[in-house]
Amino acid sequence: MERRKLELYLLNGDHPQNGGKAEFWHRRGFSVAQLQVLIDALLEHALNGTVEGTRNTPVGILYAIAGPITVPSGAPTNVLSVWELA
């Protein structure tokens, strides 16, 4: 998992292509200051979620994974994450 991508894109509300993702994660208690908490939650989600679909790309295979994720705020949260395996 690319820590830099999480810091500069996923948790960065100023990134022009973020589209509200940072606000979503911040409202659930995630922050750059405690980045490892988000990494652990995403990895757990990937291992325990349901694969909803796959797609071949020139770089590798994209997996869409759906299911609950553990968040610091404690609010029940379901997400759809996309993972690329090269």
N, C-alpha and C positions, 0 to 999 in steps of 0.2 A: 504494500500500500504506500502510495506516495504522500508522505507527510506534507511536503511542500504544496501539493495540489489541494489538500484539505485546508491548509492555512491561507493560501493566496486566492483560492477560488470558493470552495464550499462554505467556509466560515467568514468570507469577506464580502460584506454587503456593498462595498464600493466597486466590486468587479463588474464590468459592464455586461457580462453574460450570466451573472449569478441568478437572476430571475426570482429573487425572494427566498432562495435556499438558505442563506445565512440567517435571515429572520426566523425561519422555521426552526433551525437548529438552536439558535440562541434562546428562543422562547421555551425550549425544552431543557435548557440548562447547560448546553455545551458551549465551550469557549476555546479559543486558541491557547489560553493560559493552561488549560488542562486537556490538551489535545489527545493524550493517550486514552482518556475516558471515551472519547468519540471513536478512536481507532478500535478499542476493545469492543464497544457496542456494535460497530459495523461488522467486525469479524464474527462476532457471535450471531448476528443477524444472518450473515452469509451462510454460516454453518447450519443454522436451525430453520431458516426460511424455506419457502417453497419456490422451486424454479418455475416461473410462469411462462418463460419462453427463452429461446436462444436465437442468435443470428450470426452467421459467418460474416466476417469483415476481412479486408486485406491484411489487417494486423493480427487477427485472431478471432476468438469466439466471444460474443457478448452474451451474458446471462442476465436475465431480469429475475430478481428474487423478491418475493413479497412475504410480509409477515411482521410480527411485533418486534420492536427494538426496545432495549432497556435504556431509559433516559434519566438523567440526574433529577429532573423535576418530579419524577414518579408518575407522571401522567401516562395512561395507557396510550401507546402510539404505534400505529402500523405504518410501514413505509414500503415503497418499491425502490429497490436499489439496483443499479446496473453495474456489472463487473465485466471487465475485459481481460481475458486470459490469452496472452500472446504465445 
